[in-house]
């Protein structure tokens, strides 16, 4: 009994000493909430209903359309139509507010032999916000809004390999150019670019016919840091790596099944774990520097992209949780009707976005309509009952359609 008591005291002393020094293992850190955050997260919202209906896949879609300029500009050179444009809209967070929405307009046209250009506009309205002072008195209303202009170019290197680039102008105005707590706030402005590749091939199946296989690669939003004030540190925008694969099997002349998988990872630094002293305050070393586990996130854009693969304070286990998985499938009948479904999975400690998706598509002569519905895996989710709609138009078909006499 005495031995047990001595051991208990010893364990308490050791545990108390570890707590005072705030020593933790990488396994403990990997299990803690440590979401990777950025400026202007709206630029990562899936803009169109086709991809939204398949768990937000898109980097290697078959039969690309006007919305593909967002997912993989290199894939747009494979579009069947010479030109087209799309309109999309999604009411956002309707479980919480009723005046927030996301809109998307995109278009493209093929130029020369095996090349394509595109342009798009994404607009995110955050509804009406009422500002107040420290005493709660109203100081005015404002409609925060953000938008992105994109321009893209894609070309074929060979029959199977293509490459694309995009340039973006990003604008975010969340405060309406006002002063708060002695700091002048203004709209944040930035620029970014995408680099993407697509490789396609065919594999022979057991029936003797050939199935299509595609692999896509896209690094999105490589660009400047942004800030809402000259007195604040500039923060990273959501530079994102997308890797995707697609498999298409034609059952017969009328029925086709496509299967997709995308892996996504933010290429921005992970927030380190800051140590505390015995009194619960910040742990400061003899040089006056705040102590932490991990890697300093205050670095350049390129260095941040590189270190994002190894800077998680929880080690390899936490690093793997920063990969997001999307899987989706679509059934096509006669290239006129589509049924779609998918799953989006993000680790609980990295944001916890986990949901299923459903959708349909219908093509009629010169236009196609797509719809998507989101089904969260958690109850009372802010994205519950999320609907999206897209309209695509084939410009060549519009021009060639018979005119009424």
Secondary structure, DSSP 8 states (H G I E B T S, - for coil): -HHHHHHHHHHHHHHHHHHHHT---HHHHHTS------B-GGGGS--SHHHHTTTT--TT-SS--TTHHHH-GGGGGG-SSSEEEEEEEEE--TTT-SS-EEEEEEEEEEETTTEEEEEEEEEEE---EEEE-TT--EEEEE--EEEEEEEEEEEESSSSEEEEEEEEEEEEESS-S-EETTEE---EEEEEEEEEEEEEEEEE-TTS-EEEEEEEEEEEEEE--B-S-TTS--B-B--EEEEEEEEEEE-SSSEEEEEEEEEEEE-S----EE-B-TTSSB-B-TTS-B-EES----S-HHHHHHHTTT--TT-HHHHHHTEEEEEEEEEEETTTEEEEEEEEE--GGGT--EEEEEEEEEEETTEEEEEEEEEESSTT-TTTT-EEEEEEEEHHHHHHS----
